[in-house]
Amino acid sequence: MQNRILSLGVSILCFLALSGCTAFDILNSYSFEEPTFKYKKYKVGEAKDKYLPIDVEVEAFNPNDVGIAGTLIQCELFYKGRRFLMSDDIHLDLVPNSKSKIIVPLKLHYKNVLKTGGKIAEKILSGRRDIKFKAKVTLKGSPTIYDANREGRIFPFNVSVLKTIKVKIPRDKIENSLEGNAKLAYQMARKGADLDRKLKKLKRAKENLEAFGKLF
């Protein structure tokens, strides 16, 4: 039994060694540059009854003559430094000398976000019309490089980009997702937020008129 375990361990080590050697052979055969990764844009979809769809688009560029397989992309949403949503992993194969457009889909479920509590729940339940939060998109993995005949595993990496996203809060959908006293409280908060918004507009209009009057 011990001999079988030892044999298995030696086989695994040999495989890892050969995989690493293959990777070095490929790297020695080509000039290798790190892939680039950048944010492109985001799109907020039409609000659904239970969630708000958000698509975050990024672009990865592999400038090499070898492909890079075994990478993945994920997106996390943060409000005031606290994560409240994470996307599913998207597995990606970066083909040689090509750009890859990746759209990361997110579903902001109203009830789930409110259950997380904290400042984001306070902001949404304040009745405000919009909210800003951070999207962190990460490209990572322990990838494999390959050419037409060979492949080998290389070192792991992790690179991220940050973007501020502004979303119009679907207040009607939020209200419909609530019940009882919570719904009544949100209705009152909406009215208060709308009144505060009108008062701020009137104040700005008054200040503009006063500044205009000083010109004469």
N, C-alpha and C positions, 0 to 999 in steps of 0.2 A: 504493500500500500504506500509506504514511504517513497519507494522507488518511483511509483506512478506519479505521486505529487511532485517529486523532484524533477521528473521528466517533463511534466506539464509546465512547471516554472521555467525550466530551461527553454522550452519551446516558445513560451511567451516572450522571454527576454530576447531570443534570437529574432522573433518576428519584429519586435520593437527596434532592434538594432538594424535589421535589414530595411525596415521602413524609413528609419532616419538616414541610412546610407543612401537609399534611393532619392530621398528629398535633397540631400547634399549633391548628389550626382546631377539632378535636374537643375539645381541652383547654379552649379558650376557650368552647366551647358548653356545657360541664358543669363542675360543681365536682368536682375530682378528688382522691381520697385514696389514699395508698399501701395496697395490700392487706396484711392481717395474716396471720401464719403462725405456728402453734404446734403443739407436740407434744401428742398425745392419749394414746397407750398403745402397748404392745408385747405380742406374743404369741409364745411359744415353742411350736412344734408338736411333734408326736411324732417322736422321733429315727428317722431312716431308716438303712439299712445304711451309706450312704456320706456322708450329710450331715445337718445339723440345720437345719430350716426355722425362720426367724424373720420375723415380720411387724411392721413399724414403721408405726404409723398417725399421720398428721398431718392438720391442717385448715388450709386456706387460705380466707380470706374476702375477696371483692371487694366493697367497699361502694359502688361507683360505678354510674352508669347506663350506662357503656360496658363492653364486654367486654375482656379482656386475653388475647391469644393469643400463642403462641410461647414459653411458659415451660416449664421442665423441673425435675424434682425428682430428686435422687440421695441415697443414704445411704452413709456410710462408717463402718466400725467400727475403733476404735483401742484398743490395749492399751498402757498405759504410754507414751503419746505416739506410738506407731508404728502406722501403718495396716496392717491385714492383710486387709481385705475391702472391696470397693466394689460397690454395686448397679448394675444397668443404669439408664440414664436413663429417666424416665417423663415423657412430653410431656403438657402440661396446658393446657387452655383455661379460663380463669377467667370464667365467665359473669357478667353484670351482677347486682349485689345478691344474691349467693348465696354460700353456704358450699360448699366442695368437700372431701369426705373422700377422702384418698389413702392407700392401703396400699402400702407399699414392701416387696416380698418379697425376702428374702435367703436364700441357701443357704450354710451354713457347712460346707464340705467338709473332712472330717477330715484327709485326706492333704495337701491344699493348705495348710491352716493350719499343720500341723506342718512342712511344707517351708519356710515363711517363716522358721522358726527364731526366735531371739530369746526374749524373756521370756514370750510367750504359749505357745510350744511348751514351755518349761520348766515353766510353770504347769500345762498340761494333762498333761504326762508325769510330773508330781510325784505323780499319783494322787489329787489333791484331788477333792472332789465337786462343787464349783461354782466359777464364775469371774465376775468383774465386768469390763465394758469399756464404753467410751463409744461411743454412736451419734451421729454428726453428720449431720443431715438438712439439705440445702441446697435452697432455691428460687432459681432464677437464670434468666437469659436476656436477650435483647435483644428484648423483646416488641413486639407490635403491638396498639394499642388500636383498637376498632371500635364503630360503632353500626349502625343499620339500613342506612345508605347509604354510609358511608365507613370507611376504615381507614388507619392510618399508624403507622410505626415510631417508638418512643420510646427513651429512654436505657436502657442495660443496667443491671441490678441484680443483687445477690447477697446473700441473707440466710440465716442458718443458725440452727439450734437444736441444743442438746446434751442428751443424756439418758444416764444410767447404766443399763445393762441387766445384770441378773443371770441367769445361765444355769446350769442343772444340767448338769454334764458327763456325756454318755452314755458312761460308762466301758466298758461291755460293747462298744459299737460301736467305740470307740477301740481297745480291745484286739483286736477282730476285724480291724481295718484294719492291724494291725502284723504283722510276721513275724520269725522267728528270735530273735536276741538282744534286739532291740528289744522284742519281745513279752514275753520273759521279764523284762526289766528293768522293764517297765510293770506286770507282775503283782506284782513285788516292791514297787514304789512304791505300788501300791494297798494292799497289806497294811500297809506302813509308815504310810501316811496314815490308814488306818482305826484302827491302833493308837494313833497320836498323838491322834486324835479322841477315842477312848475314855479315854485318860489325862487329856485336858483336861476331859472331863465328870466324871471322878472327882475331879479337883482342885477343880472348881467345887462339887461336892457336899460335899466336905470343908470348904471355906471357908464354905459356907452353914450346915453343922452347927455349926461353931465359932462363927459369928456368932450363931446361934440359942441356943447354950449360954451365951453371955455375957449373955443377957437374964435369966437366973435366978441 
